[in-house]
Amino acid sequence: MPIEIERKFLVNVDKLPPLPAGKRLVQGYLCKHPQVRFRVTGSTVVVAIKQKLDECARFEFETVRENVSDADLQTLYSLALWPPLVKTRHEIPLNGLVWEVDVYEDENAGLVTVDVELPTADHPLVFPDWVIPTDISGVKCYKNVNLTKHPYRTWER
């Protein structure tokens, strides 16, 4: 069974180094339980089925379709339960791991998070100084599915 072990943190943007070129992603949700989401990069669509196993681990199954037409993309967006979110993902390899910095756009502009996929749940982490080391993996408001329903700009801060 494919299992993803991932942790999510906020980013101190004032300490963030210059980011490498990133990939613009449009992400939407088709079903809540199990979670079925699509992620569009250019004309490639990845559909993923995910089911939470515990706080940091989940079952994940993905399938890819390339060269999707603009008309099909628009239809896919219209099928989403909520408006899709848009973000640019920048990958930073560090200490044998890849830190994925997500810079959100549109209604989630101003939010910057980082995900790191781990080989095991107890894998030790050495945090770069630009990562705020408070784990937000289980904090519902920061989950992408919730950001589509309750965008960052609508939060009271």
N, C-alpha and C positions, 0 to 999 in steps of 0.2 A: 504494500500500500504506500503510495507516495505521500510523505508527510513533510510539511513545511514548518520549520521552527524559526520564528522571526520575532524581533523585538523592535519597538518603535519609540523614538525620543523626539523632543523638540530641539531646535537648533538655535544657538546664539548667533544671529546673523552678523553681529558686529565682529565676531572672531572667525567667521567663515572664510576660508581661503578662496582665491579665485576658482570658480567652478569650471570643470571641463565642459565641452559641448554636451548638451543633453538631448533627450528625446521627448518630444511633446506627446502627451498621452491624453486621450479622451476616454473616460471610464464611466460606464453606466451599469445599472442592475436590472435584471429581468425577473428575478425571484429572490425572496428573502430566506426561505428555509427549504432545502439547502440553498445557500447563496449561489446564485448564478449571475456572473458578471461578464461584461465584455470590456476589452481594452483595445482601443484603436490607435495605431501608430502609422501615420501616412495612409496607405491603402491596405494595411495588414490588420486583421482582427484576430484577437486571441479570446476565446470563450473559456471561462474557468468555472468549475463547480467546486465549491469549498464547503467544508463542514468542520466546525470547531471541535477539537478533541480536548483541549485544556487551555489555560491562559495564553500560552505562547505557541501551541502546536495545532495544526489543522490538516485534515485530509484535503488534497488538492489534485484535481484532474483538469488538464488543459488541452485544448485543441486549437489549431491555427488555420486560418484561411487567408491567402494572399490575393492581391490584385482585386480587391472588393471595389465595386463601382461606387461612385458618389451617390447614385440613387439608392443603392442597397444600404450604404452607410446612413443616409437620412432616414430610411425606413427603420433601421436598427435603433437609431437615436429616438425615434418616435415610439418604439416599443418599451423603452426604459420606464421603470416605475416612477422615477423622478428625473429632473434634468441632469444629464451627465456632468461630472466634474472634469475640469481641465487642469493639468499640471505638467511641468517639465521635470523630468527625472535626470539627475546627474549622478554618475557612479564614481565613487572615490575608493580605489583599492588601498587598504591600510591594514598592516599586521595580519595578512593572510585572509582577511575578510573584505567584502565589498559593502561599503556604506552607500546606500541609495538616498540621496538628498532630493526631496520633492518640494518644488517651489510651485505653490498653487496659484491659479489665475481666476479671473472673473469674480464670482461671488465669494470665493475662498482666498482672494488675494490678501497677502500679508501673513499667511500661514506658511511656515517652512518646517518640515519634519524630516527625519531620517530613519530609514529602516535598515536593519542588518540581519541577514539570514545566518543562522548558526548551525554548525554540524551536530550539536547536541544541546539539550536544554540547559545544561550546567556549564556550558563553554564559558571560560572567563573572558570578560571584556575589558579592554584598555580603551578608555574614552579619549578621543581627541578633544582639545580644549574648546572646540566649537559645538560640542554636543552637551546639552543639559542632561546630566545622568539620572534623571527621574524617568523611570519606565512608564510610558503612557500606552503600552500595548493593550491593556484591558480597559482603558478609559473610553467609554462609548462615543463621546462627542468628537474624538479624533479619528474614529474609524471612517474610512472612505465612504461606506454606505451611508453613514449618518451625515457626512459632509454634503452629500447630495440632497438630503432632506432638510438639514438645518445648517446652511452655509456659515462659514466663519464670520462673515460680515454681519450676520444677524445676532451674534453672541453679545451678551452684556459683559463688558470687561471693565 
